[in-house]
Structure formats: C-alpha cells, structure tokens
Amino acid sequence: MRMPRIYTPHALATGQQLPLDSEAANHVGRVLRMQAGQLLQLFNGDGHNYPAIITEVGKKQVMVSVTHTEENPVESPLHIHLGQAISRGDRMDFAIQKAVELGVSAITPLFTERCGVKLDGERLLKRNEQWQKIAISACEQSGRSVIPPVYPAMSLEQWLAQPTNSLQLTLDPRASATIKTLNANQHIRLVIGPEGGFTDHEVAATNRAGFTGIQLGPRVLRTETAALTAISALQLQFGDLA
C-alpha cells in the first residue's frame, strides 16, 4: 500500500513528536485504521517530506514521531500562475484540484462578466478557504510538498493590472499561435475565461495587458477542460511531462 501523505501546518524536524490535527487524526485513525508502529509521510509546504512513525492512536488523538527529512524534487521547472474564471457548482473545485496535480505554482480565481457566480464577504472568504484546502488535498494525493497558494478572488481587470515579466497567455480559438510556436519561458501567466468565454471588452483588455492568444485545436472546450488541457500542453512543451 502506498504510504499515506498528511499535511500539517506546523514546522517539522527530525526527532520531533507531535499530534496530528483533528481532521488528519480522523483520517488516519478512523478512515485508514492505521495503528501504532505504522509509517506515514508528513509535509508542511516547505518542499520537504518528513517520514514519520505513528506512536499512539487514541479516540481523539494520533501522535507521530518524525524519523528523518527528505528532499522532494517533484516540482515542475515551469512556473504557471493560473487565472481561472470562477465557474458554477463543482467545476471550480475540479479545475483547482487538477491544476495542482498538473503542477501549477499559483492560482487566482477571477470574477468576469460572464462567470455567473455571486460571492462576497463571508461567503467569498469561506470559498477561498475551501479552494486552498482542495489545493492541499491535491498535494497530498500527487506527491507535491510545495503548496500552490490560491489567492483571494479578484476581478479580471485587477489581475491583468499586476506587473509581471512572465509570458502571458490566453485561449483564443481564432488565434494562429499554438503552444508549439511559443518561445520557451519558465514563467507563465495563463488566464482562462468562463463558460461562454470572455466578452469583447475583456478580450480587448487582455490584449492591452500584453497577453498572447493561443488556440488548442479545432474543438471548443469547457472552461475546466480548457484549463487542464492548456496546462498539460505547456508542461509537455516546457515542463516535466514526458
């Protein structure tokens, strides 16, 4: 069985003993039914893995002891900051989960004219927290030990105005450029529109901000499919997908 990977927000070091937080303890003790003496792997987002042994399993607490520290060289050499238009239902959760599995470095949820999602105040704060938890869970599953930040949601205009030296890309089915025609760049900002696409006003804004339009092929893809297809193609061309 693959060794379970568990995220903890705490600083970690060889020889350290600590309790797992309640959610992780429930997963290890009740879901996986692990016992004292079994091994698991901790990570806290600093890029390392921390193999550990379970020393105690109680009804409300699981204690572990860190045995050693390991480098975890699984991060892609390609740094992609995904600007993803917020979509309805579970589609946004899915897009964030799979983007993290595919190696993105950061994600910013974007409000666009056609996103059709109304979030503000406490609801928006809770949704951002949920999206970050999804990113952490995707790191647990995919073996990453660097957690991509899911930044607070903002408008497309705010995101476009951020200064950057990255190659900036947007999807445009009418574009002549493709990922294969791009010059190599290890830092990319990729913006993905909502269902229904960007409005003409938003397309003009991306052009003014210096984004290059690329097309992925003859078929029209849903917003979450478009993001994952573009990330996969970029990782294949410039990153570490074989």
C-alpha positions in Angstrom: 0.0 0.0 0.0 1.2 3.5 -0.8 2.4 5.4 2.3 -0.3 7.9 3.3 0.8 11.6 3.0 -0.6 14.0 5.6 -0.4 17.8 5.6 0.4 19.6 8.8 0.8 23.4 9.1 3.5 23.0 11.8 7.2 23.4 11.5 8.8 19.9 11.3 12.2 18.4 12.2 13.8 15.0 12.6 13.0 13.5 16.0 10.0 15.8 16.6 6.9 14.3 18.2 3.5 15.9 17.6 -0.2 15.3 17.4 -2.0 15.3 14.1 -4.8 17.9 13.9 -8.3 16.6 14.3 -9.1 16.2 10.6 -5.9 14.3 9.9 -6.2 12.2 13.0 -9.7 11.2 12.0 -8.5 10.2 8.5 -5.5 8.2 9.8 -7.2 6.6 12.8 -10.8 6.1 11.6 -10.7 6.1 7.8 -7.4 4.3 7.2 -7.5 2.5 10.5 -3.7 2.8 11.0 -2.1 1.6 14.2 0.9 2.5 16.3 4.1 1.4 14.5 2.9 2.1 11.0 4.6 4.7 8.8 3.2 7.8 7.1 4.7 10.8 5.4 4.2 14.4 6.6 4.7 17.6 4.7 4.1 21.3 5.6 4.7 23.1 2.3 8.4 23.8 2.7 9.3 21.4 -0.2 10.4 18.5 2.0 8.9 15.2 3.1 9.0 14.1 6.7 8.6 10.3 7.1 7.1 9.6 10.5 6.0 6.7 12.6 2.7 6.5 14.5 3.4 6.3 18.2 -0.1 6.4 19.6 -3.6 6.1 18.3 -6.4 7.2 20.6 -10.1 8.0 20.2 -9.4 11.7 19.7 -5.6 11.9 19.1 -2.9 10.4 16.9 0.7 11.0 17.9 3.5 10.7 15.4 7.3 11.0 15.6 9.3 12.3 12.6 12.1 9.9 11.7 14.0 11.9 9.1 13.8 14.6 6.4 13.8 14.1 2.7 14.1 16.4 -0.3 11.2 16.1 -2.6 12.2 17.0 -6.2 8.8 16.8 -7.9 8.2 20.4 -8.6 8.0 21.4 -12.2 10.6 23.7 -13.7 7.7 25.5 -15.3 6.1 28.1 -13.1 2.4 28.6 -14.1 0.2 31.2 -12.4 -3.4 30.2 -13.4 -6.0 32.9 -13.5 -9.2 30.9 -13.6 -12.6 32.5 -14.1 -14.9 31.3 -11.4 -17.4 28.7 -12.6 -20.6 27.2 -11.1 -21.0 24.2 -9.0 -18.1 21.8 -8.6 -16.3 22.8 -11.8 -14.1 25.3 -10.0 -13.2 22.8 -7.3 -12.3 20.3 -10.1 -10.2 22.8 -12.0 -8.2 23.8 -8.9 -7.7 20.2 -7.9 -6.4 19.0 -11.3 -4.4 22.2 -11.9 -2.4 21.5 -8.7 -1.9 17.9 -9.7 -0.5 19.1 -13.0 2.0 21.3 -11.3 0.8 24.9 -11.3 2.6 27.3 -9.0 -0.3 29.6 -8.1 -4.0 30.1 -8.8 -6.1 33.2 -8.7 -9.9 32.8 -9.0 -11.3 35.6 -11.2 -14.6 37.4 -11.5 -15.5 38.0 -15.1 -18.6 39.5 -16.8 -20.0 36.1 -17.7 -18.9 34.0 -14.7 -22.4 33.9 -13.3 -21.3 33.4 -9.7 -22.1 35.9 -7.0 -19.8 35.7 -4.0 -18.8 38.4 -1.5 -18.0 38.9 2.2 -18.1 35.9 4.4 -19.2 33.6 1.6 -16.3 34.5 -0.6 -13.8 34.1 2.4 -15.1 30.6 3.1 -15.0 29.7 -0.6 -11.4 30.8 -0.8 -10.5 28.8 2.3 -12.2 25.7 0.7 -10.3 26.2 -2.5 -7.0 26.3 -0.6 -8.0 23.1 1.2 -8.6 21.5 -2.2 -5.1 22.5 -3.3 -3.6 21.0 -0.1 -5.5 17.7 -0.7 -4.3 17.6 -4.3 -0.7 18.0 -3.0 -1.3 15.0 -0.6 -2.5 12.9 -3.5 0.0 13.9 -6.1 3.1 13.9 -4.0 3.9 17.6 -4.0 5.4 19.2 -0.9 5.1 22.8 -2.1 1.5 24.1 -1.8 0.4 26.4 -4.5 -1.3 29.4 -3.0 -4.9 30.1 -4.0 -5.0 33.8 -3.8 -8.1 35.8 -2.9 -10.5 36.1 -5.7 -10.4 39.4 -7.7 -11.7 40.9 -10.9 -10.1 40.1 -14.2 -9.1 43.8 -14.5 -7.2 43.7 -11.2 -5.3 40.5 -12.2 -4.4 41.9 -15.6 -3.0 45.0 -14.0 -0.5 43.1 -11.9 3.1 43.8 -13.0 4.9 40.7 -14.3 7.8 39.5 -16.5 6.1 36.3 -17.3 4.9 35.1 -20.7 1.1 35.9 -20.6 -1.3 33.6 -22.5 -5.0 33.4 -23.1 -7.0 30.9 -25.1 -8.5 32.2 -28.4 -10.0 29.7 -30.9 -9.3 32.2 -33.7 -5.6 32.7 -32.8 -2.9 31.5 -35.2 -0.4 30.8 -32.5 -0.2 27.5 -30.7 1.8 26.3 -27.7 4.3 24.7 -30.1 5.0 28.1 -31.8 5.8 29.8 -28.5 9.3 30.7 -27.4 10.4 28.9 -24.2 9.7 30.7 -20.9 9.8 29.2 -17.5 7.3 31.7 -16.0 3.8 31.8 -17.5 0.6 33.6 -16.6 -2.4 31.7 -18.1 -5.9 33.2 -18.0 -8.9 31.0 -18.6 -12.3 32.5 -19.3 -15.8 31.4 -18.1 -18.5 29.4 -19.7 -19.4 31.5 -22.7 -16.0 33.0 -23.0 -14.7 36.5 -22.4 -16.7 39.4 -23.7 -15.2 41.6 -26.4 -14.4 44.2 -23.8 -12.4 41.6 -21.8 -10.6 40.3 -24.8 -9.5 43.8 -25.6 -8.3 44.2 -22.0 -6.2 41.0 -22.3 -4.7 42.3 -25.5 -3.8 45.7 -23.9 -2.2 43.8 -21.0 0.1 42.0 -23.4 -1.5 38.6 -23.4 -0.8 36.3 -26.4 -3.8 34.4 -27.8 -3.2 30.7 -28.5 -5.5 28.0 -29.7 -5.6 24.4 -28.6 -7.2 22.8 -31.6 -10.5 22.8 -33.5 -12.8 21.8 -30.7 -14.5 24.1 -28.2 -13.6 23.1 -24.6 -15.5 23.8 -21.4 -13.7 26.2 -19.0 -12.3 23.5 -16.7 -11.3 21.3 -19.6 -9.6 24.2 -21.3 -7.5 25.0 -18.2 -6.3 21.4 -17.8 -5.6 20.9 -21.5 -3.6 24.1 -21.7 -1.6 23.3 -18.5 -0.9 19.8 -19.7 0.3 21.0 -23.1 2.5 23.7 -21.5 4.0 21.1 -19.2 4.7 18.8 -22.1 6.3 21.5 -24.1 8.3 23.4 -21.5 7.9 21.5 -18.2 8.4 17.9 -17.0 5.5 15.9 -18.5 7.1 13.1 -20.6 
